[in-house]
Amino acid sequence: MARTANVFVRVEPEIKEQAESVLDQLGIPMSNAVGMFLRQVVLQNGIPFEMKLPRTKPLAYQSLSKAQFDMEIEKGISDVKAGRVFSADDIENEMKKEFGL
């Protein structure tokens, strides 16, 4: 079937460059990748991958009242006393994975 329709999208330049790099390694032009995505949308009758909100969001200090802040500090102290501690590297890796930080 002849390709006669155009799709114009705006994306962040960094994301486009990263995607192009991956697609180049796979030998797939960007237009083919977009076409593959759209075919999967049709075949699956929806977005072809799972979409969900993160389970939890990190707390923002400025959004907490003094009582809420104190309660969070107490939870932290209780965790330390109970031996529920993690290395800084473990926490950093988990935050990168879960929140994209």
C-alpha positions in Angstrom: 0.0 0.0 0.0 1.3 3.4 -0.9 2.3 5.8 1.9 0.3 9.0 1.3 -0.5 10.3 4.7 1.7 12.5 6.8 2.1 12.6 10.6 3.7 15.6 12.2 4.7 15.4 15.9 6.7 17.6 18.2 9.0 15.8 20.7 11.8 16.9 22.9 15.1 17.0 20.9 16.9 14.8 23.4 14.3 12.1 23.2 14.4 12.2 19.4 18.2 11.9 19.3 18.2 9.0 21.8 15.4 7.2 19.8 17.3 7.8 16.6 20.4 6.4 18.1 18.6 3.2 19.2 16.7 2.9 15.9 20.0 3.4 13.9 21.5 0.5 15.8 18.5 -1.6 14.9 18.6 -0.5 11.2 15.0 1.0 11.4 14.2 4.4 10.1 12.2 6.7 12.4 9.2 6.7 9.9 9.1 2.9 10.0 9.2 2.8 13.8 6.3 5.3 13.9 4.4 3.1 11.4 5.1 0.0 13.5 3.8 1.8 16.6 0.6 2.8 14.8 0.0 -0.7 13.4 0.3 -2.1 17.0 -2.2 0.5 18.2 -4.6 -0.8 15.6 -3.9 -4.5 16.2 -4.1 -4.2 20.0 -6.9 -1.7 19.9 -5.0 0.6 22.3 -1.5 1.7 23.3 0.8 -1.3 22.8 2.5 -1.1 26.2 1.4 -0.9 29.8 0.7 2.6 31.0 0.4 3.3 34.7 1.0 5.9 37.3 3.9 5.4 39.8 2.8 3.6 43.0 4.0 6.4 45.1 5.5 9.9 44.7 8.4 11.2 46.7 7.3 13.7 49.4 8.1 17.3 48.8 9.2 19.0 52.0 7.5 22.2 51.3 4.1 20.4 50.9 4.2 19.0 54.4 2.8 20.6 57.6 5.1 20.5 60.7 3.1 17.6 62.1 3.4 15.7 58.8 7.1 16.4 58.6 7.6 15.2 62.2 5.6 12.1 61.5 7.8 11.3 58.5 11.0 11.8 60.6 9.6 9.5 63.3 8.9 6.8 60.6 12.5 7.2 59.5 13.9 6.9 63.0 11.7 3.8 63.6 13.1 2.2 60.4 16.7 2.8 61.4 16.0 1.4 64.9 14.4 -1.7 63.3 17.3 -2.2 60.9 15.4 -1.3 57.8 18.2 0.6 56.2 19.5 0.8 52.6 22.8 2.1 51.1 22.7 5.5 49.4 23.5 3.7 46.1 20.5 1.4 46.5 18.2 4.4 47.2 19.6 6.3 44.2 19.1 3.4 41.9 15.6 2.8 43.1 14.7 6.5 42.7 16.1 6.5 39.2 14.1 3.4 38.3 10.8 4.4 39.9 10.7 8.2 39.4 13.1 8.8 36.5 15.4 10.9 38.6 
